Amino acid sequence: MSAETATNAPAPPNPELVIRKLDEHTTIFSVPFARMGLVPFGGRSTAIKLQDGSVWLAASHPLDPATLETITAMGPVKHIVMLDAKHGMYTKSYYDAFPAAKLYLPAGGVSTWRKKGFLPSDESKYASYGEGSKQVDPFEATTGGEIKSVDFGKAHINQDIAFLHAPTKTLIQADLLFNLPPTEQYSRSSSRPTVPFISGLLRHSTRAHQRFIHHLATKDKAEMKWAAKKVAEWDFDRIIPCHGDVIETGGKKAWVDTFAWFTNHE
């Protein structure tokens, strides 16, 4: 690691960080994170090297030197994504590190950045989500369909966006589907990745997770039905969640089962 990398990274080195290369395109960055300081959820960023050599980045953990060095080595960062309105705590540090990238923000992210004076004055430097079923996918044209997205902005309380990396059949998302406990994210931590009873409630495909989405995470059920079905139409096998372990295979079934109250009803 160069001295320059260490200097430019705003966060200190993290001995609990786990960097794992899933395939030739995809690298994940996993760290411990406890919701309200109590419930282990885990945190994760995902970087994907696209076919044009550029990097697509879902930034959701502190930008430490090892992360900065790894992403820089992958290629020039062209796209930085805020996965939902609650996952923007570290987005600014990534944008500062890779200012040539374009930002993709949920409506809540745009509002926050505007209030803080962070929003680029050049509107071509960012794209805003938040229109739900009326949203035109900004990635279909810019990546030739290599990356696709579905906007849950009108459906989910956190204004989530789901992304597909088509060549690797990988779904990347934040608070739409959890897969607790966060075993990998706590694998270098002395803290436990589980809390009795609670951790098992937000495991994919469980009735508790279905109820959580239906009753607590949904703003507009018609929009949720549209968005959940849209994702279910994608061809994917792996799911990379922000919270919990990666679903290495069987991801499509995990999605359909978790969103069954929306995908199985007309």
C-alpha positions, 0 to 999 in steps of 0.5 A: 500500500502506497503512502499516497493511498493511505493519505487519500483514504479518509477512514483509518485502516480497518483490521475487521475489513474482509475483501473478497473477489467473487469472480473476475468482475466482482469484489465485495468489501464486508465490515461489522455494523450493528443497527442502533449499536445493538443488532448485528446487520453487517455492512458491505460495498460492491465493486464491479469491473464492467466490460469496458474496463470501468468500475461500477461501485455501490459504496456503503462502508468507510473508505479505508486505504485497503478499499481505496487501493483495491478499487483503484487497481480495478480500473477507473470508477465511472459509476457510484451508486447510493443504494438507498436513502439510508446508505449515503453516509460514506458516498461523499468520500467515494465521490471525492476520491473518484470525482470523474465518476457519475453519481446515481442517487435516490430522491432522498439522497439528492435532497440531502446532498442539495441541502448540504451543498454537495450536489454537483452544479453540473447536472450531467454528473448525477442521475436521480431516482425516485419515480418508481414505475415511471423511472427510465433506467439510466443504465440500460443505455449507458452500459448496454444493458450490462447493468440494469436497475429497478427503482423502488423509490415510491414503494419502499420506505428507504427508497431502495434501488435494485441493480443487476449485473447481467453477465454474472447474474448478480443482484445487488441491493441494500434493504430490500432483502436481508440474509442475517446473520452477517457471518462473513461481515463479522468473521474478523470481529471479536463481536458476535454476529447474532442476537438470539431470536432477533437475528433469525427474523431477517433471513431471506424467505422467512415469514418474518421477513415477508411480514417485515416487507409487507407491513413495515417497509412498504409505502405503496403496495401497487408500486411494490408489486410492480417493482418486485415482479420486475426484479423477479423477471431478471435472470440472476442466481446470486444476491449480494445484500448489504446486510448479511451473507452473500447468497451464492446460488439460488438467489432467484428463489430467495427473492421470489419467496421473500417477496411472495406476497407481492410476486404471487398475487395479481 
